Amino acid sequence: MHATISAKLINITAAALTGAALLFGAGTHADAAANQIVARVSLSQQVMEVLVDGQPTFTWKVSTGDSAHVTPTGSFKPTSMHEMWYSKKYDNAPMPHSVFFSGGYAVHATNAIKRLGQPASHGCVRLHPDNAADFYQLVETFGPANTSIVIVK
């Protein structure tokens, strides 16, 4: 399954980069959705929908904050990215492919894949490792300035 997603990701990013080259090379004006990623996280549905250039492209199960830990809502921009991060707050817990968006909150991979689709985190947005790697690559390719993480109830 990851190979299929990666192939789709390669096609998307190649098309987006070609579009960006045309945009910047030709000096044309593009709509606001062009060369943008929007990751919309639904806390009630425990899913992340990723729109690339305004088009729904991926829908992934997530785990967000459990009953004792809140996941912040709102619209955020990535503030930092780390291929591997270890939580300073939670016993050096590994957080592969972390895309931080608000203080210590990040979208990142988890090994607790059986818990995806239900609240289970300390507030971060957890993804399957394959999906977290793909999301990280998308953000890296499009750039944090062209990425929005929107978390809704």
C-alpha positions in Angstrom: 0.0 0.0 0.0 2.8 2.4 0.8 4.3 1.9 -2.7 1.0 3.1 -4.2 0.8 6.1 -2.0 4.5 6.9 -2.7 3.9 6.6 -6.4 0.9 9.0 -6.1 2.9 11.3 -4.0 5.7 11.4 -6.6 3.2 12.2 -9.3 1.6 14.9 -7.2 4.9 16.5 -6.2 6.3 16.4 -9.7 3.1 18.0 -11.1 3.2 20.6 -8.3 6.9 21.4 -8.9 6.2 21.7 -12.6 3.3 24.0 -11.9 5.5 26.1 -9.5 8.2 26.3 -12.2 5.7 27.5 -14.7 4.2 29.9 -12.2 7.5 31.5 -11.2 9.1 31.3 -14.6 6.2 32.8 -16.5 5.3 35.4 -13.9 1.6 34.3 -14.1 -0.9 34.7 -11.3 -2.3 31.4 -9.9 -5.3 30.9 -7.6 -4.8 30.7 -3.8 -5.0 26.9 -3.8 -2.1 26.4 -6.3 1.1 24.9 -4.8 -0.6 24.6 -1.4 -1.1 21.7 1.1 -4.0 21.8 3.6 -4.1 19.1 6.2 -7.6 19.1 7.8 -7.8 17.1 11.0 -11.2 16.2 12.3 -11.1 15.4 16.0 -14.7 13.9 16.0 -13.9 11.7 13.0 -10.2 11.0 13.8 -9.1 11.5 10.2 -6.8 13.8 8.4 -7.7 14.8 4.9 -4.9 16.2 2.8 -5.7 18.6 0.0 -3.0 19.2 -2.6 -3.6 22.3 -4.7 -7.2 22.3 -3.5 -7.8 18.7 -4.5 -8.6 16.0 -1.9 -5.7 13.6 -2.2 -5.3 11.6 0.9 -7.5 10.6 3.8 -5.8 8.9 6.7 -6.8 7.7 10.2 -5.3 9.6 13.1 -5.1 9.5 16.8 -5.4 12.8 18.6 -5.5 13.8 22.3 -7.2 11.4 24.7 -9.7 12.4 27.4 -6.9 13.7 29.6 -4.9 15.6 26.8 -6.2 18.2 24.4 -5.3 18.6 20.8 -5.4 22.4 20.0 -8.0 23.5 17.4 -7.4 26.2 14.8 -5.3 26.9 11.7 -1.6 26.5 12.0 1.6 26.6 9.9 4.5 24.2 10.5 7.1 25.7 12.7 9.8 23.0 12.5 10.3 19.6 11.0 12.5 16.7 12.2 12.9 13.3 10.6 13.3 11.9 14.1 12.4 13.7 17.3 12.3 12.4 20.9 9.8 13.9 23.2 11.4 16.0 26.0 8.1 15.9 27.9 7.1 12.2 27.6 10.1 10.0 28.5 12.0 10.5 25.2 9.1 8.9 23.3 10.1 8.6 19.6 8.2 10.9 17.2 9.4 10.0 13.7 8.6 12.4 10.8 7.5 15.2 13.1 5.9 18.3 11.7 5.5 20.7 14.6 2.7 23.3 14.4 2.1 24.7 17.9 4.6 24.6 20.7 5.2 20.9 21.5 2.4 19.7 19.3 3.2 17.9 16.1 1.9 15.6 13.3 4.1 12.5 13.6 4.3 8.8 13.1 3.3 6.2 15.7 3.9 2.5 16.2 0.5 2.3 18.0 -1.2 1.8 14.7 -4.0 -0.3 16.2 -5.1 2.8 18.1 -5.4 4.9 14.9 -9.0 6.1 14.4 -9.5 6.8 18.1 -8.2 9.4 20.6 -5.0 8.1 22.1 -2.2 10.7 22.2 -1.0 13.3 24.6 -2.3 16.0 22.1 -0.2 15.4 19.0 -1.7 14.1 15.7 -0.5 10.6 15.2 -0.3 8.9 11.8 0.6 5.5 10.4 4.4 5.6 9.8 4.0 5.3 6.0 1.5 8.2 6.0 3.6 10.3 8.3 6.6 9.9 6.0 4.4 10.9 3.0 3.1 13.9 4.8 6.6 14.9 5.9 7.8 14.6 2.3 4.8 16.7 1.0 5.6 19.5 3.5 9.3 19.4 2.7 8.5 19.6 -1.0 5.8 22.3 -0.9 7.4 24.1 2.0 6.1 25.0 5.5 4.9 28.4 4.2 2.7 26.7 1.7 1.3 24.2 4.2 -1.7 24.7 6.6 -2.7 22.3 9.3 -6.3 22.9 10.2 -7.7 21.1 13.3 -11.5 21.1 13.8 -13.8 19.5 16.3 
